[in-house]
Amino acid sequence: MKIIILAGGGGTRLFPLSRSEYPKQFLKIFRDASLLAQSIERALAIANPEDIVIITGEKHQFHVKNELSLCGVKGAHVLVEKAGRNTAPAIALAVNFCKNKLCCPDGEIVLVTPSDHLVDPLEKFVHGVGEGISLAAGGEIVVFGVKPDSPETGYGYVKAGERRGNGWKVERFKEKPDAEAAREYINAGGYFWNSGMAAFRLDSFARELEKCSPEIFAFFQLPYEELWQKFDQMPNISIDYALTEISREISMIELDCAWSDVGSWDCVYGVMEKDENANALKGDVVAINCGNSLFVGHKRLIAGLGLADVLVVDTDDVLLVAKRGESQLVKKLVEDLKKAKRPEVDSANTVYRPWGYFVVHDSGSAYKIKTIVVHPGESLSLQMHWHRSEHWVVTGGAARVLIGEREQTVYKNQSIFVPCGVKHRIHNPGLIPLEIVEVQSGEYLGEDDIVRFDDDYGR
């Protein structure tokens, strides 16, 4: 059995916590582990690391590899899309990889799962997947439905038809409904939330893809390397529109556990633990005479007084305040910010790199102050800057530093200066994260003022 984890999301619905460069699957809202890490944990409960295939975008590949490292997972496969083409091309590429690179037989079962959903408890998830695998082994394309507990308008629905083995034949799929239609579905019975997960045999997928989406199937039949090269030529279409809503061979298994796609701040509020006044609190928050509200803090104190039915999300550079029930407008907010070319859409003050991350604390016309964190064993590129010099102070761990032709170790509470125009590199030789406070000074401080001479990550 192989597990395909889709990790190419764009990061708009949970803005400002998620950004295009750091989307929802990497957030740690509900536990110390990210949503992607939780997806990997679920995958490991039913498969070995070498049976896991994660497909993601080019700018997120190092985030994925870092999450695998944090999970202690070695041997999983990471596929990188040349361009974002939605879930149908992504799944076709990953299935092609399983067939042509992992040499899976036609009867191999594949489970496809998003990377940014909440699923709990693990035992019920494993049981439900087992039921789906049994049904998929007979040649069915199997989707997983969740019994709704409210008339949710943010989810698609699946209407169960006649019994088929331990599940049901899918009668129809329904797009995200309005409130009235959602209530009708609940009252009628037999409707389930569409979890976005699916299981199938390799040959079943190929058969239905050929019937439903001949254009994608033509790409799918190419050798893996050629398909990857032509990936950006594939139609931009979801697997729902390309296959599952067209095929007549779709069955459904009920996933009898708590599930949410965490698709809005209202959803986040719905699944978080509440205090005695129905407030969901995360971070340094004091709420007096507040009720039915969400407060997500970051570094500073959030003080709420006499508030009801509000959503407050604080980050280094953006404070979001919204009325509960209106969080779907976040998508419009992000669209407006994109039109205005606001940099907050893409990244926050914390910027992640394959070697670790940096946090911008302050900046002016001729200076910038950062904290740089380098993971154990990792190195920045050998680089040079034309327009700035840098002063480093090690505040944690030890740094192996190359400046020009001189290499030395810089320990905690020691500092070193990097002149403008000189090649330099930082390596963390230790077993704990390396922390450096960097003060830049110069006439231009943009991140694009980097000339790379050597890089472990191929940038």
Buried (B, 14 or more C-beta within 10 A) or exposed (E): BBBBBBBBBBBBBBBBBBBBBBBBBBBEBBEEBBBBBBBBEBBBEBBEBEBBBBBBBEBBBBBBBBBBBBBEBEEBBBBBBBEBBBBBBBBBBBBBBBBBBBEBEEEBBBBBBBBBBBBBEBEBBEBBBEBBBBBBBEBBBBBBBBEBEEBBBBBBBBBBBEEBBEBBBBBEBBEBBEEEBBBEBBEEEEBBBBBBBBBBBBBBBBBBBBBBBEEBBEBBBBEBEEBBEEBEEBBEBBBBBBBBBBBEBBBBBBBEBBBBBBBBBBBBBBBBEBEEBEBBBBBBBEBEEBBBBBBBBBEEEBEBEEBBBBBBBBBBBBEBEBEBEBBBEBBEBBEEBEEEEEEBBBBBBBBBBBBBBBBBBEEEEEEBBBBBBBBBEBBBBBBBBEEBBBBBBBBBBBBBBBBEEEEEEBEEEEEBEBEBEBBBBBBBEBEEBBBBBBBBBBEEBEEEBEEEEEBEBEE
